[in-house]
Structure formats: structure tokens, C-alpha cells
């Protein structure tokens, strides 16, 4: 550990992103969260999503998980992307997902300016570092109503029609793209992104998220 890192640990000791408890050296999560969080394992972690080769998720989107992700997205707690990205990367490895590159469903410019960062991009970058895969922006998004405020898969899909456009498709022609996101709800966002990417020349799209809502 460098002197700078030592000072950072003294000033800002690492905390569990799900409950806030102080962590021991080398811990990603506290022991309680490690054992008690609603982990998705095996086939339960997998979900079919239209126009993709499937999606895996690490956790169910409930209780402490919901609160932790909400803080990550809306309260400026972007540093949580480190731990969250490690968990997603491990899930990708465990489920044997293969891809040529990593991307994410981009935020619109307006929402990015308001938030100050793209939470899915930070996750994608962390997963890319862990899996030693290139990470690139493949999608632009036009401003639309937030999906979280829309109920029902049909309404969510309608809200996303035409929202995404492919960015520099020559960079992913004939390649399999691993899309990384924070939460899978109905799958409408991932499906719309996959449609745009495949029409632009991607061979296939797979997906991994930190959490999955529903059930």
C-alpha cells in the first residue's frame, strides 16, 4: 500500500456498500452482508431477454440492495462502482459469458449532466478491468421519461422506441457485446439496446447486471 492509499484509508476508511459497516483490510463486503444478501445463484441468476443471448444478475433488487443502488445512482456515491463491478465480473465468469467487448446503455446528455456520471459506464469500466476486455461506448440515448416511473413492460418498451442510436458501429461489426447495467427490471432497456446493436452489425448481445427486480 502506498503512503497516499494509507492516508486515504485513515481519512475515508472503507465501508460495506450495502450496510455501511467498516471493513477489514481486503474485504469487499462485511461478513453479515456476505451471508445475508439476496444472492442469485446458478440458474436462478439467469433470465431470458428478447434479442439477447441472456442476462445474469448478482442479487435480487430488494431491501439493502435497493437502498445501496439508489444511493449509488442518485446520491453521488459513485465510488461504489468498484465493489459492484467486482461482483458483476465474478458473475460473468461464473456463468461463462463470452464477449469481445463491453458496453452499457448510455444515459442521455441531460441526465448525465444532472447526475455528473453514468453509473452503468462506471460499472462497465470496472468489469472491463477485471475481465481484461475492451470497454467502449456503442450507444447514444435521446432524453426520455425515466423508466423507473413507468409501469408495465409494454409501456416501458414504447417509451424506449427510437431512444438509442448506435455509435461508430464499425468498431463492433461481427462482435459479441457484453452490456453492463445496474438493474434489470422488465428487460425492455436491454432488449431495445440489443436490437439497435444487432441492426448495426453486432453478432450477438449478452448482459450482466448487479441486481434484478421482480419476483
MITOR-518373 format. One record per residue (C-alpha): residue number from 1; y, x, z; residue in one letter. Coordinates in nm, 4 decimals, padded with zeros to 6 digits. Example, Ala and Ser with C-alpha at 12.3 -4.5 7.8 and 13.67 -1.06 7.14 Angstrom:
<atoms>
{atom 1 {-00.4500 01.2300 00.7800} "A"} {atom 2 {-00.1060 01.3670 00.7140} "S"} 
</atoms>
This chain:
<atoms>
{atom 1 {00.0000 00.0000 00.0000} "X"} {atom 2 {00.3432 00.1332 -00.0947} "X"} {atom 3 {00.6293 00.1528 00.1567} "X"} {atom 4 {00.8045 -00.1259 -00.0359} "X"} {atom 5 {00.4990 -00.3514 -00.0112} "X"} {atom 6 {00.4680 -00.2659 00.3595} "X"} {atom 7 {00.8285 -00.3738 00.4168} "X"} {atom 8 {00.7750 -00.6955 00.2227} "X"} {atom 9 {00.4742 -00.7801 00.4386} "X"} {atom 10 {00.6810 -00.7237 00.7516} "X"} {atom 11 {00.9675 -00.9404 00.6286} "X"} {atom 12 {00.7578 -01.2008 00.4484} "X"} {atom 13 {00.4025 -01.1954 00.5870} "X"} {atom 14 {00.1526 -01.3612 00.3505} "X"} {atom 15 {00.0679 -01.7206 00.4331} "X"} {atom 16 {-00.2044 -01.9544 00.3174} "X"} {atom 17 {-00.0518 -02.1609 00.0320} "X"} {atom 18 {-00.2336 -02.4738 00.1461} "X"} {atom 19 {-00.1533 -02.4815 00.5185} "X"} {atom 20 {00.1000 -02.2077 00.5904} "X"} {atom 21 {-00.1087 -02.0100 00.8398} "X"} {atom 22 {-00.0568 -01.6329 00.8472} "X"} {atom 23 {-00.3238 -01.4458 00.6555} "X"} {atom 24 {-00.5122 -01.1357 00.7482} "X"} {atom 25 {-00.4999 -00.8367 00.5154} "X"} {atom 26 {-00.6891 -00.9088 00.1933} "X"} {atom 27 {-00.7215 -01.2852 00.2488} "X"} {atom 28 {-00.6215 -01.5309 -00.0238} "X"} {atom 29 {-00.6704 -01.8379 00.1963} "X"} {atom 30 {-00.7135 -01.8943 00.5659} "X"} {atom 31 {-01.0746 -01.9478 00.6853} "X"} {atom 32 {-01.0146 -02.3178 00.7571} "X"} {atom 33 {-00.8889 -02.3921 00.4056} "X"} {atom 34 {-01.1606 -02.1760 00.2565} "X"} {atom 35 {-01.4211 -02.4022 00.4124} "X"} {atom 36 {-01.2441 -02.7406 00.4222} "X"} {atom 37 {-01.0564 -02.7787 00.0936} "X"} {atom 38 {-01.1998 -03.0332 -00.1546} "X"} {atom 39 {-01.3606 -02.7773 -00.3841} "X"} {atom 40 {-01.5105 -02.8884 -00.7148} "X"} {atom 41 {-01.8304 -02.7008 -00.7909} "X"} {atom 42 {-02.0923 -02.6970 -01.0643} "X"} {atom 43 {-02.0954 -02.9943 -01.2978} "X"} {atom 44 {-01.8518 -03.1801 -01.0687} "X"} {atom 45 {-01.5812 -02.9331 -01.1703} "X"} {atom 46 {-01.6221 -03.0148 -01.5397} "X"} {atom 47 {-01.4604 -03.3007 -01.7273} "X"} {atom 48 {-01.4734 -03.4002 -02.0915} "X"} {atom 49 {-01.1296 -03.4201 -02.2514} "X"} {atom 50 {-01.0803 -03.5561 -02.6014} "X"} {atom 51 {-01.0265 -03.2935 -02.8743} "X"} {atom 52 {-01.1194 -03.0066 -02.6403} "X"} {atom 53 {-01.4432 -02.8292 -02.5537} "X"} {atom 54 {-01.3935 -02.9475 -02.1965} "X"} {atom 55 {-01.1926 -02.8722 -01.8862} "X"} {atom 56 {-01.2820 -02.7203 -01.5489} "X"} {atom 57 {-01.0835 -02.7700 -01.2296} "X"} {atom 58 {-01.0959 -02.5874 -00.8969} "X"} {atom 59 {-01.0024 -02.8608 -00.6483} "X"} {atom 60 {-00.9540 -03.2318 -00.6109} "X"} {atom 61 {-00.5869 -03.3313 -00.6151} "X"} {atom 62 {-00.5573 -03.4766 -00.2648} "X"} {atom 63 {-00.4201 -03.4106 00.0844} "X"} {atom 64 {-00.3307 -03.0419 00.1381} "X"} {atom 65 {-00.3941 -02.9613 -00.2274} "X"} {atom 66 {-00.1479 -03.2246 -00.3465} "X"} {atom 67 {00.1146 -03.1073 -00.0970} "X"} {atom 68 {00.0690 -02.7400 -00.1907} "X"} {atom 69 {00.1013 -02.8065 -00.5641} "X"} {atom 70 {00.4023 -03.0327 -00.5097} "X"} {atom 71 {00.5738 -02.7502 -00.3217} "X"} {atom 72 {00.4812 -02.5062 -00.5945} "X"} {atom 73 {00.6283 -02.7246 -00.8690} "X"} {atom 74 {00.9297 -02.8832 -00.7066} "X"} {atom 75 {01.0356 -02.6719 -00.4070} "X"} {atom 76 {01.0717 -02.3314 -00.5690} "X"} {atom 77 {00.7529 -02.1870 -00.4196} "X"} {atom 78 {00.6664 -02.0070 -00.7418} "X"} {atom 79 {00.5006 -01.7153 -00.5595} "X"} {atom 80 {00.2008 -01.9425 -00.5011} "X"} {atom 81 {00.1095 -01.8841 -00.8646} "X"} {atom 82 {-00.0594 -01.5599 -00.7552} "X"} {atom 83 {-00.3257 -01.7221 -00.5389} "X"} {atom 84 {-00.3536 -02.0306 -00.7580} "X"} {atom 85 {-00.4049 -01.8153 -01.0666} "X"} {atom 86 {-00.6813 -01.6165 -00.8976} "X"} {atom 87 {-00.8643 -01.9399 -00.8132} "X"} {atom 88 {-00.8381 -02.0681 -01.1700} "X"} {atom 89 {-00.9526 -01.7362 -01.3161} "X"} {atom 90 {-01.2571 -01.7373 -01.0904} "X"} {atom 91 {-01.3426 -02.0909 -01.2017} "X"} {atom 92 {-01.3128 -01.9913 -01.5681} "X"} {atom 93 {-01.5511 -01.7023 -01.5054} "X"} {atom 94 {-01.7958 -01.9107 -01.3031} "X"} {atom 95 {-01.8197 -02.1719 -01.5789} "X"} {atom 96 {-01.8473 -01.9210 -01.8592} "X"} {atom 97 {-01.5448 -02.0408 -02.0573} "X"} {atom 98 {-01.4815 -01.8081 -02.3510} "X"} {atom 99 {-01.1484 -01.7784 -02.5316} "X"} {atom 100 {-00.9487 -01.5406 -02.7473} "X"} {atom 101 {-00.6147 -01.6048 -02.5783} "X"} {atom 102 {-00.4486 -01.8040 -02.3029} "X"} {atom 103 {-00.1613 -02.0512 -02.3286} "X"} {atom 104 {-00.0159 -02.3504 -02.1436} "X"} {atom 105 {00.1525 -02.6904 -02.2052} "X"} {atom 106 {00.5153 -02.5762 -02.2034} "X"} {atom 107 {00.7937 -02.7527 -02.0179} "X"} {atom 108 {01.0855 -02.8926 -02.2144} "X"} {atom 109 {01.4006 -02.6777 -02.2142} "X"} {atom 110 {01.5839 -02.9287 -01.9951} "X"} {atom 111 {01.3101 -02.9389 -01.7326} "X"} {atom 112 {01.2766 -02.5591 -01.7402} "X"} {atom 113 {01.6498 -02.5168 -01.6738} "X"} {atom 114 {01.6329 -02.7627 -01.3852} "X"} {atom 115 {01.3246 -02.6052 -01.2241} "X"} {atom 116 {01.4009 -02.2442 -01.3062} "X"} {atom 117 {01.0453 -02.1599 -01.4052} "X"} {atom 118 {00.7466 -02.3083 -01.5855} "X"} {atom 119 {00.4707 -02.3489 -01.3283} "X"} {atom 120 {00.1927 -02.3617 -01.5882} "X"} {atom 121 {00.3224 -02.0473 -01.7581} "X"} {atom 122 {00.3106 -01.8540 -01.4295} "X"} {atom 123 {-00.0490 -01.9679 -01.3770} "X"} {atom 124 {-00.1417 -01.8709 -01.7334} "X"} {atom 125 {00.0073 -01.5246 -01.6898} "X"} {atom 126 {-00.1860 -01.4677 -01.3685} "X"} {atom 127 {-00.5124 -01.5874 -01.5256} "X"} {atom 128 {-00.4476 -01.3609 -01.8239} "X"} {atom 129 {-00.4071 -01.0595 -01.5970} "X"} {atom 130 {-00.7277 -01.1410 -01.4132} "X"} {atom 131 {-00.9339 -01.2031 -01.7269} "X"} {atom 132 {-00.7681 -00.9335 -01.9379} "X"} {atom 133 {-00.6780 -01.1810 -02.2123} "X"} {atom 134 {-00.3510 -01.2036 -02.4081} "X"} {atom 135 {-00.1122 -01.4786 -02.2984} "X"} {atom 136 {00.1226 -01.6353 -02.5495} "X"} {atom 137 {00.3420 -01.9382 -02.5916} "X"} {atom 138 {00.1862 -02.1652 -02.8514} "X"} {atom 139 {00.3713 -02.4922 -02.7869} "X"} {atom 140 {00.7263 -02.6226 -02.7597} "X"} {atom 141 {00.7964 -02.9562 -02.5928} "X"} {atom 142 {01.0681 -03.2127 -02.6502} "X"} {atom 143 {01.2133 -03.3868 -02.3463} "X"} {atom 144 {01.0150 -03.6941 -02.2401} "X"} {atom 145 {00.9779 -03.9032 -01.9258} "X"} {atom 146 {00.7716 -03.7247 -01.6614} "X"} {atom 147 {00.4020 -03.8063 -01.6933} "X"} {atom 148 {00.3740 -03.8380 -01.3144} "X"} {atom 149 {00.5865 -04.1531 -01.3270} "X"} {atom 150 {00.3722 -04.3253 -01.5903} "X"} {atom 151 {00.0532 -04.5103 -01.5021} "X"} {atom 152 {-00.2406 -04.5627 -01.7344} "X"} {atom 153 {-00.3889 -04.3333 -01.9942} "X"} {atom 154 {-00.2635 -04.5363 -02.2910} "X"} {atom 155 {00.0967 -04.5271 -02.1668} "X"} {atom 156 {00.0725 -04.1552 -02.0935} "X"} {atom 157 {-00.0600 -04.0855 -02.4414} "X"} {atom 158 {00.2149 -04.2940 -02.6015} "X"} {atom 159 {00.4786 -04.1022 -02.4048} "X"} {atom 160 {00.3479 -03.7715 -02.5416} "X"} {atom 161 {00.3178 -03.8609 -02.9099} "X"} {atom 162 {00.5163 -03.6053 -03.1064} "X"} {atom 163 {00.6329 -03.4290 -02.7914} "X"} {atom 164 {00.4656 -03.0949 -02.8695} "X"} {atom 165 {00.5008 -02.8697 -03.1730} "X"} {atom 166 {00.3109 -02.5503 -03.2471} "X"} {atom 167 {00.4889 -02.2152 -03.2086} "X"} {atom 168 {00.4054 -01.9340 -03.4546} "X"} {atom 169 {00.0618 -02.0740 -03.5463} "X"} {atom 170 {-00.0209 -01.7626 -03.7466} "X"} {atom 171 {-00.0852 -01.5949 -03.4097} "X"} {atom 172 {-00.3749 -01.8254 -03.3213} "X"} {atom 173 {-00.5301 -01.9178 -03.6565} "X"} {atom 174 {-00.9070 -01.9448 -03.6160} "X"} {atom 175 {-00.8968 -01.8606 -03.2440} "X"} {atom 176 {-01.0134 -02.0391 -02.9292} "X"} {atom 177 {-00.7283 -02.1100 -02.6886} "X"} {atom 178 {-00.7680 -02.1490 -02.3137} "X"} {atom 179 {-00.4976 -02.3884 -02.1900} "X"} {atom 180 {-00.3996 -02.3456 -01.8242} "X"} {atom 181 {-00.2245 -02.6187 -01.6234} "X"} {atom 182 {-00.1734 -02.7160 -01.2610} "X"} {atom 183 {-00.3211 -03.0675 -01.2522} "X"} {atom 184 {-00.5471 -03.2679 -01.4830} "X"} {atom 185 {-00.4819 -03.6406 -01.4428} "X"} {atom 186 {-00.5948 -03.8553 -01.7360} "X"} {atom 187 {-00.6248 -03.5618 -01.9746} "X"} {atom 188 {-00.3549 -03.7059 -02.2024} "X"} {atom 189 {-00.1376 -03.3929 -02.1959} "X"} {atom 190 {-00.4228 -03.1517 -02.2659} "X"} {atom 191 {-00.5604 -03.3765 -02.5400} "X"} {atom 192 {-00.2224 -03.4022 -02.7138} "X"} {atom 193 {-00.1759 -03.0250 -02.6920} "X"} {atom 194 {-00.5241 -02.9667 -02.8296} "X"} {atom 195 {-00.4528 -03.1993 -03.1231} "X"} {atom 196 {-00.1359 -03.0099 -03.2130} "X"} {atom 197 {-00.3018 -02.6700 -03.1779} "X"} {atom 198 {-00.6076 -02.7613 -03.3819} "X"} {atom 199 {-00.3977 -02.9173 -03.6584} "X"} {atom 200 {-00.2009 -02.5899 -03.6624} "X"} {atom 201 {-00.5185 -02.3883 -03.7141} "X"} {atom 202 {-00.6772 -02.3164 -03.3766} "X"} {atom 203 {-01.0556 -02.3075 -03.3908} "X"} {atom 204 {-01.1006 -02.4770 -03.0526} "X"} {atom 205 {-00.9289 -02.5500 -02.7209} "X"} {atom 206 {-01.0695 -02.5282 -02.3700} "X"} {atom 207 {-00.8843 -02.5996 -02.0482} "X"} {atom 208 {-00.8750 -02.4969 -01.6840} "X"} {atom 209 {-00.6588 -02.6420 -01.4076} "X"} {atom 210 {-00.6073 -02.5817 -01.0388} "X"} {atom 211 {-00.6732 -02.9447 -00.9487} "X"} {atom 212 {-00.7983 -03.2735 -01.0906} "X"} {atom 213 {-00.6641 -03.6132 -00.9922} "X"} {atom 214 {-00.8546 -03.9376 -00.9720} "X"} {atom 215 {-01.1936 -04.0346 -00.8347} "X"} 
</atoms>
